[in-house]
Every structure is written in structure tokens, then in C-alpha cells.
Amino acid sequence: MQCRTAGIRFQLASTLSWLIVQQLLYMEAIGFRVPLLTIVRGTQSVRNIIRENKLHQLDSAIQIGKNEGMFTNDRYLSDYLEPRQKFNSPMQAFRPSAEKVDDIIYISPLTEDKPGVMPAKKQLTRTDSDPIVIRTEYSVNDMEQILTIDEDASLQEALSRMKDLEVKA
């Protein structure tokens, strides 16, 4: 077993270019989670640390390599995340575009009642008189209900629950 892990460490060390580790951190000041990163560049010293299985020295190598773009998660938090005054909400970053859509053809066998049978094409059209409603603010309770998935629930139940939440809004 020892020989196998040494070979894996050697292969990892020889191919490592960059390593980015992401952890999501909830920031109360802004009300949502942001990525807390650890960024490691595959320098010769980092490769040697991995090859020789001296992983306890990796934090020191990252701190020494800060001029090469390396960050520990603590330094990333203190140097990058905490000083920022403004963050873009994920709800704003991933909202639908405002482009005009003339004809939309959407077919999904997952949302139909009869699995395995392709439904007839449904053609959806949008006119300029149709209002576009984009909900950008959700309460914490709404987000927990949207993001909580019951393992025993079917896809139909999950979709109907999402529709019920939209109706309440």
C-alpha cells in the first residue's frame, strides 16, 4: 500500500500546475455564501513537499509563495473578501437575460406524466404585453424550502412544490 501511495504522490507532484480548493463561507453582512479559496501553484518546492509526503509544510510554502499568486484560505479571507464593500448577489448574476424571445420550443420527458414517451412539441411564444416577473429577494425560509430536497419525493412532487412557492410569492 505504501508503494502505491508513493506512486500517486509522485504522479500528482509531477503534473501539478495549479490547485484551487473552494469552500463556501456564509457572510452575514451580505446575506449569502461566497467562495473562500486556497490557491496553490505547482512550484518546485510544493512538488517536493508532495513527493516527500511532508504535507504539514504546505501551508508555509503557500505563505512564502504569495508573490506567485498563492493564497491560504485565511489570507484570501483577510486580503480579498473582508475588505470588499460590494458583492453581486447570485440571484442577480444568474437571472434570465432581458433578450426578446420570439419562439421557444421546450420538450422535456422528465416533466411529463408518461415517462419514456416524448410529448408533442409545445410552442411557447412571448408577446410584448406579457409581463416579465423576476423575483430577486427571497427570505431565508423560502431559500431553505427551495434548496431542501426530500430524497423520497418524486420529480413531480418537487416541481409542484416549487410552483407552490412561486404562487405564494
C-alpha positions in Angstrom: 0.0 0.0 0.0 2.9 2.4 0.8 4.4 1.9 -2.6 1.1 2.7 -4.3 0.6 6.0 -2.4 4.2 7.0 -3.2 3.5 6.5 -6.9 0.3 8.5 -6.7 2.1 11.3 -4.8 4.9 11.3 -7.5 2.4 11.5 -10.3 0.5 14.3 -8.7 3.6 16.2 -7.9 4.9 15.9 -11.5 1.6 17.0 -13.1 0.5 19.7 -10.7 0.2 23.1 -12.2 -2.4 24.9 -10.1 -4.6 23.6 -7.3 -7.7 25.6 -6.2 -9.7 24.5 -3.3 -13.1 26.1 -2.7 -15.1 26.3 0.4 -18.4 28.2 0.6 -18.5 30.6 3.5 -21.7 32.3 4.7 -21.1 36.0 5.3 -23.8 37.5 7.5 -23.1 41.1 6.3 -24.1 40.3 2.8 -26.6 37.5 3.4 -25.3 34.8 1.2 -22.3 32.4 0.8 -19.1 33.4 -1.1 -16.3 31.1 -2.2 -13.3 31.0 0.2 -10.4 29.8 -1.8 -7.0 28.2 -1.2 -4.8 28.7 -4.3 -1.6 26.7 -4.7 0.8 26.9 -7.6 2.8 23.8 -8.5 6.2 25.3 -7.8 9.3 23.1 -7.3 9.1 23.4 -3.5 5.4 22.5 -3.5 6.1 19.5 -5.7 8.9 18.3 -3.4 6.6 18.7 -0.4 4.0 16.4 -2.0 6.6 13.9 -3.3 8.2 13.6 0.1 4.8 13.4 1.9 5.6 16.5 4.1 2.2 17.9 3.7 2.4 19.7 7.1 4.9 22.1 5.4 2.4 23.0 2.6 0.9 26.0 4.5 4.4 27.5 4.9 5.1 27.0 1.2 1.9 28.8 0.3 2.7 31.7 2.5 6.2 32.0 1.1 4.7 31.8 -2.5 2.3 34.8 -2.1 4.2 36.7 -4.7 3.5 33.9 -7.2 -0.3 34.2 -6.6 -0.7 31.6 -3.8 -3.3 32.2 -1.1 -4.1 30.3 2.1 -7.8 30.5 2.9 -7.1 32.7 5.9 -5.1 35.2 3.8 -7.7 35.1 1.0 -10.4 35.9 3.6 -8.5 38.8 5.1 -6.9 40.2 1.9 -9.7 39.8 -0.5 -13.2 39.0 0.9 -13.3 41.1 4.1 -12.2 44.4 2.5 -14.7 44.2 -0.3 -17.5 46.6 0.0 -19.9 45.2 -2.5 -20.7 41.7 -3.8 -23.1 40.7 -6.6 -25.9 38.5 -5.4 -26.1 35.1 -7.1 -29.8 35.9 -7.8 -28.7 38.9 -9.9 -25.7 37.1 -11.5 -27.8 34.2 -12.7 -31.1 35.9 -13.6 -32.5 35.4 -17.1 -31.4 37.8 -19.7 -33.6 40.6 -21.0 -33.3 39.5 -24.6 -36.5 39.2 -26.5 -37.5 35.6 -27.2 -39.9 35.1 -30.1 -40.4 31.3 -30.2 -39.4 28.9 -27.5 -39.7 25.2 -28.1 -39.2 23.2 -25.0 -39.6 19.5 -24.7 -38.7 17.6 -21.5 -39.7 14.0 -21.0 -38.8 14.5 -17.3 -41.7 16.7 -16.5 -44.4 14.8 -18.4 -46.8 12.3 -16.8 -45.7 9.4 -19.0 -42.0 8.6 -18.8 -40.4 7.2 -21.8 -42.9 8.8 -24.2 -41.9 12.0 -25.9 -44.6 14.6 -25.6 -45.9 16.5 -28.6 -44.0 19.8 -29.2 -45.3 22.7 -27.3 -44.6 26.0 -28.8 -44.4 28.9 -26.4 -44.5 32.4 -27.6 -44.0 35.6 -25.7 -45.6 38.8 -26.7 -44.5 42.3 -25.6 -47.7 42.6 -23.5 -46.7 39.6 -21.3 -45.1 40.9 -18.1 -41.7 39.5 -17.1 -41.5 39.0 -13.4 -38.1 38.1 -11.9 -38.1 37.6 -8.2 -34.8 38.7 -6.7 -35.4 38.7 -3.0 -36.1 35.5 -1.0 -36.4 35.1 2.7 -34.2 32.6 4.5 -37.2 30.4 5.0 -38.0 30.5 1.2 -34.4 29.6 0.3 -34.4 26.7 2.8 -37.6 25.4 1.2 -36.3 25.7 -2.3 -33.0 24.1 -1.6 -34.2 21.3 0.7 -34.8 18.1 -1.4 -36.6 15.2 0.1 -34.9 12.0 -1.1 -38.2 10.1 -1.2 -40.0 12.7 -3.2 -40.6 12.2 -6.9 -39.7 14.8 -9.6 -43.3 15.7 -10.0 -43.7 16.4 -6.2 -40.5 18.6 -6.3 -41.8 20.6 -9.3 -45.2 21.1 -7.8 -43.6 22.3 -4.5 -41.5 24.8 -6.5 -44.6 26.0 -8.3 -46.4 26.4 -5.0 -43.6 28.6 -3.7 -43.8 30.8 -6.8 -47.6 31.2 -6.4 -47.1 32.3 -2.7 -44.6 34.9 -3.8 
